[in-house]
Amino acid sequence: MLLLTMFFPLMKTENLDGFLDLIYAAPNNWENRIRKTIYMHLIWSENSHWRTRLVSVMKKGDIYRLNTKDLELNVMQNNLALAYPSRSPLPEKISSLPTEKTWFSEVPAWRNTSGFYNSFAQVSYQADMEPLPSKASLMTFHPFIQFSEIENRLVVLNATNSPELIESKIQIYNSSEMKLIAEEKVVTNSLTTIYLDKFEFQPTDLPIFYCPNMAGIPFGLGISKDSKMLSMEHTHPPASLVLHGNRRTIQGKIKKNWINRMKSNYDAL
């Protein structure tokens, strides 16, 4: 497996601040034995370029927390910034994301903790990400809708090598009838929030989200109406469920089958 440059997302969404806990400790002692001081940068898109800021100089064993509440509005204007550990300071402006591998491993992946919080609760996941391809698609099923006194959101994370902010449309279907319910805007190099309760999904529904020209990492985010409970889970691609054979080929066939079914309904509109 080719190990790509790893970044760690700091995110925010409406009425929730975001945090990112960075720990300079490799997940194993054989893949990456880095011990040198590293320069932790925060990187965010300003459309024509990436802006960088040195936020910490870290030694092995150090822990550092980033918090969206402590940052200026322009840093999080796209609801996303990327933490990147470098062996040397970066220029203030760059035209593409850095490619030097610093914190990386495969078994397991070198991850850090990213999440959201309010004054009552906190939710997180073990976060790492590689830059997504500029020409790709996203298709995911969303089984994490909750009912009763819960607000449901789908948040879509995207970061590419290029800093451009490009809008696309994500199509929303009900998988039982393959009926197109709506289209919503998503944007590259951003965290896009889609509010789901307006679609009035039922407990027996399984929504499909499909974007033909933008990749992304989708999360189901639940917020109780009294704000005292938060939940978050990202969906997994079909390849993660394949034990034997060529996982990517099998995933491609599954994806193509569903896309063809959605496309036939979409073209009929």
C-alpha positions, 0 to 999 in steps of 0.5 A: 500500500502506498502511504500518502501524506497525512493531514489531520482535520480541524472542523466546525459546524453551526452551534458547535465548536471544533477541536483537534488533539495532536499527540507526537507518539507513533502507533508502532515502533517499526514503521516510522521511528521519527524523533526529530522536532516537528513544526505543526502548521495549520493550513486553510484554503483562501481559494487562490492559495493555501494559507499556512500558520505555524501553531506549535513546535512539538517534540516527541511525546508532546500533546497539543490541542487546537480549538476553533474558538481560539482562531480568527473567523477567516481561518475557519471561513470554510469550516475546515483547516488542516493540521500538518506536521513538517520537518521545517517551517512552511511559507505563509502561502503555498499553491498546493498541499505539502507532500513530505511525509512526517507522521505516517504509518499503516498498521495502524494508521497514525491518527489523532482525535478530531471532533465537536463540542458545546457547553454540555457535550463532546464527540470525536473520532480518530482522524486522519486524511489524505488529500482526495482526488480532484476527479472522483465521486462520492456515494454513501448510504446513511443509516445513522438518522436518529429520531425523537428529540434529535437534530440530524445533519450530514457533514461532508469533509473534502480536501484536495491538493489544489486550494480551489473552492469548487461547488458541486451538487450532492443528490439525495435518494431514498434507496427503497424507491430510488426516488430523487428527494433533493439536491444540496450544495457541497464545496471542496476544501470545506466542511459542508453541513446538510440538514436532514430533518426537513426531508422527513425520513422514516425509521425504515428509510435508508437514504443514499447520497451521491455526488458524481464529481466530488469525493468526500468523507461523510459523517452523520452528526446528531444533536439533541434538542436540548444540546446535551447529547452529541453523536457522530459516525462516519460511513464506511465504503463497501471495500471495508466490508470485503475480506478477500479478493480485490477490494477496490474492484468489488467496491467499483462494481457495487458502486456502479450498480447503484449509480446506474439505478440512480442515473436512470431515475435522475435522467427520467426527471 
